[in-house]
Amino acid sequence: MSETGRSAPASWQGAAFAARLEAVLDTPRLRLEPQREQHADGLFPLLCDARLYEHIPLEPPQSLQALRERLARLSARRSPDGHELWLNWVMCDTSEGAYVGRVQATVVAAKPAYLAYEVFPAHWHRGYATEGCTRMMQWLIDELQVTGFIAEVDALNHASLRLLERLGFERTAFRAAADTFKGRVSDEWTWQFAATAFVQRSATSGGR
């Protein structure tokens, strides 16, 4: 995933920066916990729901142990070469303590961050994705000075398309036959949102 000759910025080095990446983020209803191997036991049955994978070229984890190993690798919160930040948070309902989904960002210095998200089916249609993504995006701007955001979405994933519209993203590109999975050809929309537009939108709507 790295590019020849690319290096991580000096500001990404050191224990203090690593500690910043472990930030727990709060919203009125959610606690966003940095994803750890310890989350695997609670996440495994939720991630085995086939409905989560209808619009993405991934499959459920093969076993609890495989999930533990994957989360352990990702807990470093950066790529092996250190050039990308791989930031994953587990969204927890503060009233019940239940895991409701995850939000993710891939950050490369001086480039827009790639966003991903999922909400577990039992918690669909409650606004958790909007709430969690908004909080994560604000943190990325405040703490990492991210200049914007990108999301790439299957054209048939109508729930995700509506979410991006609510967040303020705009469609910027369309790729026919971008991928093939689940026995079909997938067209894909690219959406983008500048950090300056996010800040302006947040101020207009009354803050975070």
C-alpha positions, -999 to 999 in steps of 0.1 A, spaced: 0 0 0 30 23 1 45 43 -28 82 43 -37 100 72 -21 71 81 2 79 87 39 57 95 69 59 131 82 81 137 112 50 147 132 39 111 131 69 99 151 73 93 188 54 81 218 33 112 222 18 109 187 12 72 192 -7 80 223 -29 105 204 -39 78 180 -54 59 210 -80 86 216 -115 75 227 -141 96 211 -175 104 226 -208 116 212 -242 120 229 -250 83 224 -218 66 215 -183 58 228 -158 52 199 -131 29 212 -98 23 193 -102 -12 179 -82 -38 198 -78 -76 198 -99 -76 230 -129 -65 209 -128 -97 188 -150 -119 211 -178 -93 210 -174 -85 174 -172 -120 160 -209 -130 160 -218 -95 147 -193 -97 118 -206 -131 108 -239 -115 95 -239 -119 57 -259 -88 53 -228 -67 61 -211 -79 30 -237 -76 3 -221 -45 -13 -184 -51 -5 -158 -76 -18 -152 -91 16 -165 -121 35 -172 -128 72 -142 -138 94 -134 -175 90 -130 -180 128 -127 -161 161 -90 -168 161 -85 -153 126 -104 -122 137 -83 -119 169 -51 -121 148 -64 -95 123 -74 -71 151 -40 -76 168 -23 -66 135 -45 -35 130 -41 -24 166 -7 -8 156 -30 18 139 -6 23 110 7 3 80 38 -18 85 59 7 67 45 36 88 34 56 58 -3 53 64 -25 55 95 -51 27 97 -75 41 123 -104 19 134 -129 26 161 -156 3 175 -188 22 182 -204 13 215 -239 24 227 -232 42 260 -266 33 274 -264 -4 268 -228 -11 262 -236 -29 229 -213 -28 199 -233 -10 172 -207 -8 144 -173 5 134 -158 36 117 -125 36 99 -101 60 82 -70 55 62 -48 86 64 -19 95 42 0 127 48 -13 157 28 -40 137 11 -77 132 18 -85 104 42 -104 74 30 -135 66 51 -153 34 57 -181 24 81 -205 -3 91 -234 -6 114 -246 -40 126 -281 -49 113 -297 -49 147 -289 -12 150 -297 0 115 -318 32 109 -309 48 142 -284 74 129 -254 58 145 -233 59 113 -239 96 109 -231 103 145 -200 81 145 -186 93 112 -191 130 121 -172 126 153 -144 108 137 -141 133 109 -140 162 134 -112 144 152 -92 138 120 -94 175 112 -85 187 147 -57 162 155 -43 152 121 -51 183 100 -67 161 74 -76 182 44 -106 162 32 -124 129 29 -131 103 2 -155 73 2 -159 48 -26 -193 30 -26 -211 4 -46 -238 20 -67 -264 -3 -53 -256 4 -17 -284 29 -13 -281 32 25 -245 42 22 -252 67 -5 -279 83 16 -254 84 46 -228 103 25 -254 128 14 -264 134 50 -228 139 60 -223 165 32 -202 145 7 -206 152 -31 -203 127 -59 -172 133 -79 -167 102 -101 -184 71 -114 -167 39 -124 -186 13 -144 -176 -23 -137 -152 -12 -109 -152 -46 -94 -168 -81 -95 -179 -99 -64 -209 -119 -51 -216 -131 -86 -222 -96 -101 -204 -66 -116 -202 -36 -93 -204 0 -104 -189 25 -80 -193 61 -70 -165 82 -55 -176 108 -30 -155 137 -16 -159 163 12 -133 190 19 -123 196 55 -131 233 51 -166 225 39 -170 202 69 -160 229 93 -183 254 77 -212 229 78 -205 221 114 -205 258 124 -238 264 105 -255 235 122 -244 246 157 -211 229 162 -202 192 168 
